[in-house]
């Protein structure tokens, strides 16, 4: 257990930050899953920039690793690229 006020505050702030990181990570995972399962290419191309931006923010904050972010973005781009070639 914490012996100092600053340690108690750190415990509280860490809990809050952890909850926020988990929420943001879950939101991004749901958005990626939606893009992967959607067949409507117009919707995919519309939501892709926002999802990529969120992925970059999570990587910048250290919620996910930068290589994981790169892999996620790469896989999403592969999904969008064939659609752009068919237009």
C-alpha distances in whole Angstrom, upper triangle without the diagonal:
4,6,9,11,12,9,9,12,12,10,13,15,15,15,18,19,19,21,23,24,24,27,29,29,30,33,34,34,36,38,39,40,42,44,44,46,48,52,53,53,53,50,48,50,49,45,45,44,41,40,40,39,36,35,36,33,30,31,31,28,27,26,29,30,34,36,35,36,39,40,39,41,44,44,44,47,49,49,50,53,55,56,57,59,61,61
4,6,8,9,6,6,9,9,8,11,13,13,14,17,18,18,20,23,23,24,26,28,29,30,32,34,34,36,38,39,40,42,44,45,46,48,52,53,53,53,50,48,49,48,44,44,43,40,39,39,38,35,34,35,32,30,30,30,26,26,25,28,30,33,35,34,35,38,39,39,41,44,44,44,47,49,49,50,53,55,55,56,59,61,61
4,7,9,7,8,11,12,11,14,16,16,18,20,21,22,24,26,27,28,30,32,32,34,36,37,38,40,42,43,44,46,48,48,50,52,55,56,56,56,53,51,52,51,48,47,46,44,42,42,41,38,38,37,35,33,33,33,29,28,29,32,33,36,38,38,38,41,43,42,44,47,47,47,50,52,52,53,56,59,59,59,62,64,64
4,5,5,6,9,10,11,13,14,15,17,19,20,21,23,25,26,27,29,30,31,33,35,36,37,39,41,42,43,45,47,48,50,51,55,55,55,55,52,50,51,50,46,46,45,42,41,41,39,36,36,36,33,31,32,31,28,27,28,31,32,35,38,37,37,41,42,41,43,46,47,47,49,51,52,53,55,58,58,58,61,63,63
4,5,5,6,9,10,11,12,14,16,17,18,20,22,23,24,26,27,29,30,32,33,35,36,38,39,41,42,44,45,47,48,50,53,54,53,53,50,49,49,48,44,44,43,40,39,40,37,35,35,35,31,30,31,30,26,27,27,30,32,34,37,37,37,40,42,41,42,45,46,46,48,50,51,51,54,57,56,57,60,61,61
4,5,5,6,9,10,10,12,14,15,16,18,20,21,22,24,26,27,28,30,31,32,34,36,37,38,40,42,43,44,46,48,51,51,51,51,48,46,47,45,42,42,40,37,37,37,34,32,32,32,28,27,28,27,23,23,24,27,29,31,34,34,34,37,39,38,39,42,43,43,45,48,48,48,51,54,54,54,57,59,59
4,5,5,6,9,10,10,12,14,15,16,18,20,21,22,24,26,26,28,30,31,32,34,36,37,38,40,42,43,45,46,50,50,50,50,47,45,46,45,41,41,40,37,36,36,34,31,31,31,28,26,27,26,22,22,22,26,27,30,33,32,32,35,37,36,38,41,42,42,44,46,46,47,50,53,53,53,56,58,58
4,5,5,6,9,10,11,13,14,15,17,19,20,21,23,25,26,27,29,31,32,33,35,36,38,39,41,42,44,45,49,49,49,49,46,45,46,44,41,41,40,37,35,36,34,31,31,32,28,26,28,27,23,23,23,26,28,31,34,33,33,36,38,37,38,41,42,42,44,47,46,47,50,53,52,53,56,58,58
4,5,5,6,8,10,11,12,14,16,17,18,20,21,23,24,26,27,29,30,32,33,35,36,38,39,41,42,44,47,47,47,47,44,42,43,42,38,38,37,34,33,34,31,29,29,29,26,24,26,25,21,22,21,25,27,29,32,31,31,35,36,35,36,40,40,40,42,45,45,45,48,51,50,51,54,55,55
4,5,5,6,8,10,10,12,14,15,16,18,20,21,22,24,25,27,28,30,31,32,34,36,37,38,40,42,45,46,45,45,42,40,41,40,37,36,35,32,31,31,29,26,27,26,23,22,23,22,18,18,18,22,24,26,29,28,28,31,33,32,34,37,37,37,39,42,42,43,45,48,48,48,51,53,53
4,6,5,6,9,10,10,12,14,15,16,18,20,21,22,24,26,27,29,30,31,33,35,36,37,39,41,44,45,45,45,41,40,41,40,36,36,35,32,31,31,30,27,27,27,24,22,23,23,19,19,18,21,24,26,29,28,28,32,33,32,34,37,37,37,39,42,42,42,45,48,48,48,51,53,53
4,5,5,6,9,10,11,13,14,16,17,19,20,21,23,25,26,27,29,31,32,33,35,37,38,39,43,43,43,43,40,39,40,38,35,35,34,31,30,31,29,26,26,27,23,21,23,23,19,19,18,22,25,27,30,29,28,32,33,32,33,37,37,36,39,41,41,42,44,47,47,47,50,52,52
4,5,5,6,9,10,11,12,14,15,17,18,20,21,23,24,26,27,29,30,32,33,35,36,38,41,41,41,41,38,36,37,36,32,32,31,28,27,28,26,23,23,23,20,18,20,20,16,16,16,19,22,24,27,26,26,29,31,29,31,34,34,34,36,39,39,39,42,45,44,45,48,49,49
4,5,5,6,9,10,10,12,14,15,16,18,20,21,22,24,26,27,28,30,32,33,34,36,40,40,40,40,37,35,36,35,31,31,30,27,26,26,25,21,22,22,19,17,18,18,14,14,13,17,19,22,25,23,23,27,28,27,28,32,32,32,34,37,37,37,40,43,43,43,46,48,48
4,6,5,6,9,10,11,12,14,15,16,18,20,21,23,24,26,27,29,30,32,33,35,38,39,39,39,36,34,36,34,31,31,30,27,26,27,25,22,22,23,20,18,20,20,16,16,14,18,20,23,26,24,24,28,28,27,29,32,32,32,34,37,36,37,40,42,42,43,46,47,47
4,5,5,6,9,10,11,12,14,15,17,19,20,21,23,25,26,27,29,30,32,33,37,37,37,37,33,32,34,32,28,29,28,25,23,25,23,20,20,21,18,16,19,19,15,16,14,17,20,23,26,24,23,27,28,26,28,31,31,30,33,36,35,36,38,41,40,41,44,46,46
4,5,5,6,9,10,11,12,14,15,17,18,20,21,22,24,26,27,29,30,32,35,35,35,35,32,30,31,30,26,26,25,22,21,22,20,17,17,18,15,13,15,15,11,12,10,14,17,19,22,21,20,24,25,23,25,28,28,28,30,33,32,33,36,39,38,39,42,43,43
4,5,5,6,9,10,10,12,14,15,16,18,20,21,22,24,26,27,28,30,34,34,34,35,31,30,31,30,26,26,26,23,21,22,20,17,17,18,15,13,15,16,12,12,9,13,16,19,21,19,19,23,23,22,24,27,27,26,29,32,31,32,35,37,37,38,41,42,43
4,5,5,6,9,10,11,12,14,15,16,18,20,21,23,25,26,27,28,32,33,33,33,30,28,30,29,25,25,25,22,20,22,20,17,17,19,16,14,17,17,14,14,11,14,18,21,23,20,20,24,24,22,24,27,27,26,29,32,31,32,35,37,36,37,41,42,42
4,5,5,6,8,10,11,12,14,15,17,18,20,21,23,24,26,27,31,31,31,31,27,26,27,26,22,22,22,19,17,19,17,14,15,16,13,11,14,15,12,13,10,13,17,19,21,19,18,22,23,21,22,26,26,24,27,30,29,29,32,35,34,35,38,39,39
4,5,5,6,8,10,11,12,14,15,16,18,20,21,22,24,26,29,30,29,30,26,25,26,25,21,21,20,18,16,17,16,12,12,14,11,8,11,12,9,9,6,9,13,15,18,16,15,19,20,18,19,22,23,22,25,27,27,27,30,33,32,33,36,38,38
4,6,5,6,9,10,10,12,14,15,16,18,20,21,22,24,28,28,29,29,26,24,26,25,21,21,21,19,16,18,17,13,13,16,14,10,13,15,12,12,8,10,14,17,19,16,16,19,20,17,19,23,22,21,25,27,26,27,30,32,32,33,36,37,37
4,5,5,6,9,10,11,12,14,15,16,19,20,21,22,26,26,27,27,23,22,24,23,19,19,20,17,15,17,16,12,13,16,13,11,15,16,14,14,11,13,16,19,21,18,17,20,21,18,20,23,22,21,24,26,25,26,29,31,31,32,35,36,36
4,5,5,6,9,10,11,12,14,15,17,18,20,21,25,25,25,25,21,20,21,20,16,16,16,13,11,13,12,9,10,12,10,8,11,13,11,12,9,11,14,16,18,15,14,17,18,15,16,20,20,18,21,24,23,23,26,29,28,29,32,33,33
4,5,5,6,9,10,11,12,14,15,17,18,20,24,24,24,25,21,20,21,21,17,16,17,14,11,13,13,9,9,11,10,7,10,13,11,11,7,8,12,14,15,12,11,15,15,13,15,18,17,16,19,22,21,22,25,27,27,28,31,32,33
4,5,5,6,9,10,10,12,14,15,16,18,22,23,23,24,20,19,21,20,17,17,18,15,12,14,15,11,11,15,14,11,14,16,15,15,11,11,15,17,18,15,14,17,17,14,16,19,18,17,20,22,21,22,25,27,27,28,31,32,32
4,5,5,6,9,10,11,13,14,16,16,20,20,21,21,17,16,18,17,13,14,15,12,10,12,13,9,10,13,12,11,14,16,15,16,12,13,16,18,19,16,14,17,17,14,15,19,18,16,19,21,20,20,24,26,25,26,29,30,30
4,5,5,6,8,10,11,12,14,15,19,19,19,19,16,14,16,15,12,11,12,10,7,9,10,7,7,10,10,9,11,14,14,14,11,11,14,14,16,13,11,14,14,10,12,15,14,12,15,18,17,17,20,23,22,23,26,27,28
4,5,5,6,9,10,11,12,14,18,19,19,20,17,15,17,17,14,13,15,13,9,11,13,10,9,13,13,11,13,16,16,15,12,11,14,15,16,12,11,14,13,10,12,15,13,12,16,17,16,17,20,22,22,24,26,27,28
4,5,5,6,9,10,11,12,16,17,18,18,15,14,16,16,12,13,15,13,10,13,14,12,12,16,16,14,16,19,19,19,16,15,18,19,19,16,15,17,16,13,14,17,15,13,17,18,16,17,21,22,21,23,26,27,27
4,5,5,6,9,10,11,14,14,15,15,12,10,13,12,9,9,11,9,7,10,12,10,10,14,14,13,16,18,18,19,16,15,18,18,19,15,14,16,15,11,12,15,13,11,14,16,14,14,18,20,19,20,23,24,24
4,5,5,6,9,10,13,14,14,15,13,10,12,13,10,9,12,11,7,9,12,10,9,13,14,13,15,18,19,18,16,14,16,16,16,13,11,13,12,8,9,12,10,8,11,13,11,12,16,17,17,19,21,22,23
4,5,5,6,9,12,14,14,16,13,11,14,15,12,12,15,14,11,13,16,14,13,17,18,16,18,21,22,21,18,16,18,19,19,15,14,16,14,11,12,14,11,10,14,14,12,14,17,18,18,20,22,23,24
4,5,5,6,10,11,12,13,10,9,12,12,10,10,14,13,10,13,16,14,14,18,19,18,20,23,23,23,20,19,21,22,21,18,17,18,17,13,14,16,13,11,14,15,12,13,17,18,16,19,21,21,22
4,6,5,8,9,9,11,8,6,9,10,8,8,11,11,9,11,14,14,13,17,18,18,19,22,23,23,21,19,21,20,20,17,15,16,15,11,11,13,11,8,10,12,8,9,13,14,13,15,18,18,18
4,6,8,10,11,13,11,9,12,14,12,11,14,15,12,13,17,16,15,18,20,19,20,23,24,24,22,19,21,20,19,16,15,16,14,11,12,12,9,7,10,10,7,10,13,13,13,16,18,18,19
4,7,9,11,13,11,10,13,15,13,13,17,17,14,16,20,19,18,21,23,22,23,26,27,27,24,22,24,24,23,20,19,20,17,14,15,16,13,11,14,13,10,12,15,15,14,17,19,19,20
4,6,8,10,8,7,11,12,11,12,15,16,14,16,19,19,19,22,23,23,24,27,28,28,26,24,26,25,25,22,20,21,19,16,16,17,14,12,14,14,10,11,14,14,12,15,17,16,17
4,6,9,9,8,11,13,13,13,17,18,17,18,22,22,21,24,26,26,27,30,31,31,29,27,28,28,27,24,23,23,21,18,18,18,15,13,14,14,10,10,13,12,10,13,15,14,14
4,6,6,6,9,10,11,12,16,17,16,18,21,21,21,24,26,26,28,30,31,32,30,28,29,29,28,25,24,24,22,19,19,19,17,14,15,15,11,10,13,13,10,12,15,13,13
4,5,5,6,8,10,10,13,15,15,16,19,20,20,22,24,25,26,28,30,31,29,27,28,27,26,24,22,22,21,18,16,17,15,12,12,12,9,7,10,10,6,8,11,10,10
4,5,5,6,9,10,12,14,15,16,18,20,20,22,24,25,27,28,30,31,29,28,29,28,28,26,23,23,23,20,18,19,17,14,14,15,12,10,12,12,9,10,13,12,11
4,6,5,6,8,11,12,12,14,16,17,18,20,22,23,24,26,28,29,27,25,27,26,26,24,21,22,21,18,17,18,17,13,14,15,12,10,14,14,11,12,16,15,14
4,5,5,6,9,10,10,12,14,15,16,18,20,20,22,24,25,26,24,23,24,23,23,20,18,18,18,15,13,14,13,9,10,12,9,7,11,12,9,11,14,14,14
4,6,5,8,10,10,11,13,15,16,17,19,21,22,23,25,26,25,23,25,23,23,21,18,18,18,15,13,14,14,10,10,12,10,7,9,11,9,9,13,13,12
4,6,7,8,10,11,13,14,16,17,19,20,22,23,25,26,25,24,25,24,24,22,19,20,20,17,15,17,16,13,13,15,13,10,13,15,12,12,16,16,15
4,6,6,6,9,10,11,13,15,16,17,19,20,22,23,21,20,22,21,22,20,17,17,18,14,13,15,15,11,12,15,13,11,14,16,14,14,18,19,18
4,5,5,6,9,10,10,12,14,15,17,18,20,21,20,18,20,18,18,17,14,14,14,11,9,12,11,8,8,12,10,8,11,14,13,13,16,18,17
4,6,5,6,9,10,11,12,14,15,16,18,20,19,18,19,17,18,17,14,14,15,13,10,13,14,10,10,14,13,11,13,17,15,14,18,20,19
4,5,5,6,9,10,11,13,14,15,17,19,17,17,19,17,19,17,14,15,16,13,11,15,15,12,13,16,15,14,17,20,18,18,21,23,22
4,5,5,6,9,10,11,12,14,15,17,15,14,16,15,16,14,11,12,13,10,9,12,12,9,11,14,13,13,16,19,17,18,21,22,22
4,5,5,6,9,10,11,12,14,15,15,13,14,12,14,12,9,10,11,9,6,10,11,9,10,13,13,12,15,18,17,17,20,22,22
4,5,5,6,9,10,11,12,14,14,13,15,13,15,14,10,12,14,12,10,13,15,12,13,17,17,16,18,21,21,20,23,25,25
4,5,5,6,9,10,11,12,11,11,13,13,15,13,10,12,14,11,11,14,15,13,15,18,18,17,20,23,22,22,25,27,27
4,5,5,6,9,10,11,9,8,10,9,11,9,6,9,10,8,8,11,12,11,13,16,16,16,19,22,22,22,25,27,27
4,5,5,6,9,10,10,9,10,8,11,10,7,9,11,10,9,12,14,13,14,17,18,18,20,23,23,23,26,28,28
4,5,5,6,9,9,9,11,10,13,13,9,12,15,13,12,16,18,16,18,21,21,21,23,26,26,26,29,31,31
4,5,5,6,5,6,8,9,12,10,8,11,13,12,12,16,17,16,18,21,21,22,24,27,27,27,30,32,32
4,5,5,6,5,6,5,9,8,6,9,12,11,11,14,16,16,17,20,21,22,23,26,27,27,29,32,32
4,5,8,8,9,8,11,12,10,12,15,14,14,17,19,19,20,23,24,24,25,29,29,29,31,34,34
4,6,8,9,10,13,13,12,14,17,16,17,20,21,21,22,25,26,26,28,31,31,31,34,36,36
4,5,6,8,11,11,10,13,15,15,16,19,20,21,22,25,26,26,28,31,32,32,34,37,37
4,7,9,12,10,10,14,15,14,15,18,19,19,21,24,24,25,27,30,30,31,34,36,36
4,6,8,7,7,10,11,11,13,15,16,16,19,21,21,23,25,27,28,29,31,33,34
4,5,5,6,9,10,11,13,14,16,17,19,20,22,23,24,27,28,29,31,33,34
4,5,5,6,9,10,11,12,14,15,16,19,20,21,22,25,26,26,28,31,32
4,5,5,6,9,10,10,12,14,15,17,19,20,21,24,25,25,27,30,31
4,5,5,6,9,10,11,12,14,15,17,19,20,22,24,24,26,29,30
4,5,5,6,9,10,11,12,14,16,17,18,21,22,22,25,27,28
4,5,5,6,9,10,10,12,14,15,16,19,21,21,22,25,26
4,5,5,6,9,10,11,13,15,15,18,19,20,22,24,25
4,5,5,6,9,10,11,13,14,17,18,19,21,23,24
4,5,5,6,9,10,11,12,15,16,16,18,21,22
4,5,5,6,9,10,10,13,15,15,17,19,21
4,5,5,7,9,10,12,14,15,16,18,20
4,5,5,7,9,11,12,13,15,17,18
4,5,5,6,9,10,10,12,15,16
4,6,5,7,9,10,11,13,15
4,6,7,7,10,11,12,14
4,6,5,6,9,10,11
4,5,5,6,9,10
4,5,5,6,9
4,5,5,7
4,5,5
4,6
4
